[in-house]
Amino acid sequence: QKEVEQDPGPLSVPEGAIVSLNCTYSNSAFQYFMWYRQYSRKGPELLMYTYSSGNKEDGRFTAQVDKSSKYISLFIRDSQPSDSATYLCAMSAQESGGSEKLVFGKGTKLTVNP
Amino acid sequence: DAGVTQSPTHLIKTRGQQVTLRCSPISGHKSVSWYQQVLGQGPQFIFQYYEKEERGRGNFPDRFSARQFPNYSSELNVNALLLGDSALYLCASSLPRGETQYFGPGTRLLVL
């Protein structure tokens, strides 16, 4: 079992739709949860960062973490064609020696159609 | 403000050659991490450096090495290149106790 599982899609939605992206994980030591957006042939761009369980909202984006279920979600409201990208979930645990390596899902490719 | 910068942007090498990739972190960030992203996969952790010391290493062979300089910039070296080393190599920087890492645009390496 991989540490982080993410459905690679592809996911195609009409403009204005609500998008739900999800990841599950197996390592209960993960405390920090992130969502990155990656446009084709570019580096990942940090979208949302959450510590432990709970919700966090930033504009059209909402991140949710449920540590009891080992499940995280990203919701995009009023999706736009410019949201078309690959969305990567990432998480980390404080390791001995202080390393803060990120463990990523495979990414979900999203297309928002005008 | 300048983000993380990486050079070169693209590189083509042949099997058996050696390659050096470079990264400059965001100003004020003292920690640099390297990741390998193969097409269709999420990034995989290679190394993390803080204050010129290796703080973590992923499951990569000894052909991969890195170092960090006094100005916090970093180099990733890969020896004896294999076809399977073809990937996007990403550098990320963070504050000393920062769990959030900010990525550069990457170096796309093709091994023929």
Interface residues (C-beta under 8 A of the other chain):
Chain A: V4 Q6 P8 Y32 M34 Y36 R41 K42 G43 P44 E45 L46 Y49 Y51 L88 A90 S92 E95 G97 G98 S99 E100 K101 L102 V103 F104 G105 K106 G107
Chain B: V4 S31 S33 Y35 G40 Q41 G42 P43 Q44 F45 Q48 Y50 R55 G56 G58 L90 A92 S94 G98 E99 T100 Q101 Y102 F103 G104 P105 G106 R108
